[in-house]
């Protein structure tokens, strides 16, 4: 088939590679001039690094170079994805700098209308534009007055060079990873740097106690099992039953270490609640230099506040504080947008609260010929995207046993209701699966009978998950497809 893929980030490239290996024709569209999605040079902000360690953030058959640091920079990740596209001969199928404006269903599939005036007919469409595709910018009272006086308001993804903050009074709105990441380089050149944090979030040290790499705790199957899934099995029943006090102590001990390691009490930055509730406010890896900057006074965190009003050259906070301001950087999350899909498709795609209704985070029940990849954003995004690409490829071949439509819809509603509770709705409209990354991979691969051996999964209970353990999955599916082709030819 000819498959149109919207997005050339991690998920789009993984989908293209897998479909090409299965013999399909693909066309990959992306409005950016380069591959990479969130890692594109058009979206990288100073200080951007991966949240997961290099050894865990990779494809099964294409790890990051060993000479990359433990937490590679945005530029390094983009160069790696560029080399991935070259290695697997995806480059000839890319249409970069081209935005898909509409995807319209036809009798034979879909017609994609593009920003360059062209159109493209495809049999199937894979939406891989990303959970973090459009910045969610707040609207501030008085912002017209502020900008008329020369003030700037930018999303973090449009801050490409720290020198934009040279000599400026900078306000960074947000307290997630991207907010803290961008704050550090800006604070090195700004006249002042204040972080406006509506809510403080727990931060996990890269090295717990300065010694233990955090991947040894959270990037293992044991680490994932410390958070209660809605279908408990085996050891998980024990952890959330008789061993619950031990499980809670394990998680909250990380919080205690964080408080000591970052001197949070002295800085007045201890978040409310316990480390056990970390996923309810989004898990964040601590940014190197952030708390050191707070201690040194080059970064000030205004906790439990918001910007109430802007005026020329200043911002008034909700607690009455007035700060000088010339540059406001908003690291306030993202919107998950699919404006190219028509109203009828969107009615079937979203629930009444605007959550994506996706079976296995991939298939919108009741919409034929449409798939999503990358809407399973996780600690192991390349691996989860790759496994979703395998599922899509198998489904195109009719090799995925699906429950009836009503059952699929019920399972989607159940998953959304669970994630609402587990993450306090911090799940990007149902498109983010942290901290249940491996649960998603298991469910996807169990559908196909292609999960990795139990003994290998057991090894990942105490050791960080190694994506290369999944290296045989795609070849196994391709072999199955080839065997079926030979069988049909001989019939």
Buried (B, 14 or more C-beta within 10 A) or exposed (E): BBBBBBBBBBBBBBBBBBBBBBEBEBBBBBBBEBBBBBBBEEBBBBBBBBBBBBBBBBBBBBBBEEEBEBBBBBEBBBBBBBBBBEEBEBEEBBBBEBBBBBBEBEEEBBBBBBEEEEEBEBBBBBBBBBBBBBBEBBEBEBBEBBBEEEBBBBBBBBBBEBEBBEEBBBBBBBBBBBBBBBBBBBBBBBEBBBBBBBBBBBBBBBEBEEEBBBBBBBBBBBBBBBBBBEEBEEBBEBBBEEBEEEBBEBBBEBBEBBBEBBEBEEBEBBBEBEBBBBBBBBBBBBBBBBBBBBEEEBBBBBBEBBBBBBBEBBBBBBEEEEBBBBBBBBBBBBBBEBEBBEEEBBEBBBBEEEBBBBBBBBBBBBBEBBBBBBBBBBBBBBBBBBBBBBBBBBBBBEBBEEEEEEEBBEBBEEBBEBBBEBBEBBBBBBBBBBBBBBBBBBBBBEBBEBBBEEEEBEBBBEBBBBBBBBBBBBEEBBEBBEEEEEEEEEE
